[in-house]
Amino acid sequence: MKKKTSERKGFELMPTEILFCVVNCLQKRDIKEFSCVSKRARDVCLPFLFREVSIDFSSAGFRKLDKMLHSHICRYIVSFQYIVQDLVKPGKIPLRKQYAQKANLKPAIYNYERFKTDFLTPEYYVEMCEGYDNVDCYEDIDSNEDWEEMEYPGGDHPSYTRIYKTMRRRCVEQRSLIDTGRDSKFLKKAFKKFLNLKELELVFRGIQGASWEKDYQETCDMMAQDSNVHHLKVVLAALVSAERRGLSLQKIQLTCLTHRDDPSPGSPDWQRLTTLLTELVGHAPVLRLFGSDLALALLSRASLNLRELDLGFIHTKRTFVETFLQNNVKSLRFLKFDDIVVEDCDRRDSTHVTLTDVRDMTDLVPEKEINFNIPSCSHLVQEGRKFIFIYASRVPASRTWKRKWNDSI
């Protein structure tokens, strides 16, 4: 008994700095288990458990955020991930008496009769069902099977009523969040209470739901064109409000902002997105674009005064990369390429961006080159201005890398 007591006292008397070093070496699952050992261990683990939080655009997501705002974990949050989704297009009811009285001027998708004419006609639903039940596309199934007795290989196809109710339910939830301003209100509160917030990540998840939901929403044009515009406006307004109270972001990451809707350059949607993204990125000196070819295209002509730029898994046109670098090379001190593929309009082929490409695009003359003995990587350093350019392919970022880069300059 005395031995256990002495061990407990030894643990309780261990310096907090040493405990932090121990916890920093653990996986998150181990940290959760270690936090249950004692109150002291819990206090040490809290900054690691709640350093990164993730919230999605939904009623459940904002309920989760509300609980966070009423707890003491706000001061531990350093990185905030906000997952947004495409909005269901509600449509409009014509201002005619019969519709106005029947639907009370609600969006067209709320009205079953209008849904059948404006969104998904029964005839088109039958065509979709036939496409799902095309015998010729299932080569692995015995041709002697009784197809009338079989279930669909991917599960039973949803009924027309189920499709309508699912789309209507999703639209009602989204419109409720937008019309009541819940997304804007909670984000403003969050950015003001997250006093140590340094990193913001926006994940553009696109269409939500099962595979059949995505198929119908895409083919029947049920998605609103200004989804990204709304989410960017809300986040930007929350950031501006919080900065008045001292919030200072260090890094912004845009994930999966791609050419799903493919707005054409010069169109109003393109210009609105460019303006919003430019203003948003201006709130942090570090930018990371992961799988966001549309974001790179929109920001290519903007001078952002960035200190660090990290590009990962992007397939875009060469002219966008070249223009972006030429407009921002003067302020950049760190640049990383991770599997960036560019298309040359003249040759119509695709190649990875290499060190030679970056050198040609920026006209920088390296004063020395550094070899970190890492495969598939090239580096050049211009010490006078402390530039580092990296070409990397599937190489994980690590603290060791960062330490070597800092030491080199």
C-alpha positions, 0 to 999 in steps of 0.5 A, a space after each residue: 500500500 505504501 509503495 502505491 502511495 509513493 508511486 502516486 506521489 512521485 507522479 503527482 510531483 513530476 514537473 509539468 514540463 516533463 509530463 507535457 513532453 511525455 504526452 506530446 509523444 503519445 497517440 491521441 487514443 493513448 492521450 485519452 486513456 492517460 487523461 483518465 488516470 487522475 485530475 492532474 493527468 487530465 489537466 495536462 492532457 486537455 491542451 492536446 485533446 482539444 487542440 484541434 476541433 472540427 464542426 460541420 454545417 448542420 444542426 448537430 454540428 452547431 449544437 456541438 459548437 454550442 456545448 464547447 462555447 459553454 465549457 472551459 476548453 475554449 482556451 485550448 483550441 488552436 486549430 478550428 476546422 469548419 466543414 461546409 456543404 453544398 446547399 440544396 436549391 430551394 426554388 421559388 413559388 410564382 406569385 400567383 394566387 393558387 400557389 400563394 395560398 397553398 404554399 404560403 410563399 414557401 420555396 418550391 421544393 417544399 411543395 410536392 407538386 412543384 417538386 414533380 415539375 421543377 426538380 424531378 419529374 416522375 418520367 425522369 425518375 423512371 429513367 434513373 431507375 432503369 439506369 440503376 437496374 441495367 442488367 448489362 452493367 453487372 458482369 459478375 452476376 450469373 445470367 441465369 439469376 431470377 432478376 425479379 427475385 433479386 435485390 439491387 446490387 447496391 441496395 434497394 433503389 429509393 422510392 420517389 417519395 423518399 427522394 422528395 422527403 430527403 431533399 425537402 428535409 435537407 433543404 429545411 434544415 439548411 434554410 433554418 440555419 441560414 434564415 435564423 443566422 445560426 451559422 453566423 451567430 455561432 461562428 462569431 461567438 466561437 472566434 471571439 471565445 477561442 482566444 488562442 486560435 491560430 489556424 483555420 481550415 475550411 473543408 468544402 465537402 460538396 454534396 452530402 448523403 448516400 450515393 443515390 442522393 448525390 446522383 439525383 442532386 447532381 443530375 437534377 440540378 438541385 444544388 444552389 450555385 452560391 453555396 460557397 459564396 454564402 459560407 465564405 461570407 459568414 466565415 469572413 464576417 466572423 473573422 472581421 468581428 473577432 479581429 476587433 477583439 484581438 484574434 490573430 490567425 497565423 494559417 488558413 487552409 482551404 481543402 477540396 475547393 474544386 471546379 465542381 460548378 466550374 464558374 467561367 472567368 469573368 462571370 459574376 460568380 467567379 468575381 464574387 468568389 475571387 473577392 471573398 477568397 482574397 479578403 479571407 486569405 489576407 487575414 493570415 500570413 500562411 496559406 495552404 491549398 489542399 486539393 483546391 484547384 479552384 482556389 488557386 485559379 481564383 487567387 492567381 491574379 491577387 497579391 496576397 503578401 503571404 509569408 508561406 505557401 503550401 500547395 498539395 494535390 492540385 491539378 490545374 493549368 500552368 498559367 494559374 501557377 505561374 501567375 500566382 507565383 509572379 504576383 506573390 514571389 516577393 513576399 514568400 519566404 517558404 514554398 512547398 509543392 506536393 504532387 502539383 500537376 499542371 497542364 500546358 495549353 500548348 502541348 496539351 500534356 500534364 506534368 509535375 511541377 519541378 524545381 526547374 519550373 519554379 525557377 523559370 516561373 519566378 526568375 530567381 537565381 539560387 545562391 546555394 542548394 541544400 540536400 536533405 537526403 529525402 527522395 523525390 525532393 529538390 530544394 533551393 535557397 536564396 539566402 539574401 531573401 531567405 527563399 526556400 522552394 521545395 518539390 515534394 511527392 508524397 513526402 510527409 511533413 514533419 517537425 524535423 523538416 521544419 527544424 532543418 529548414 530553419 537551421 539552413 537559413 
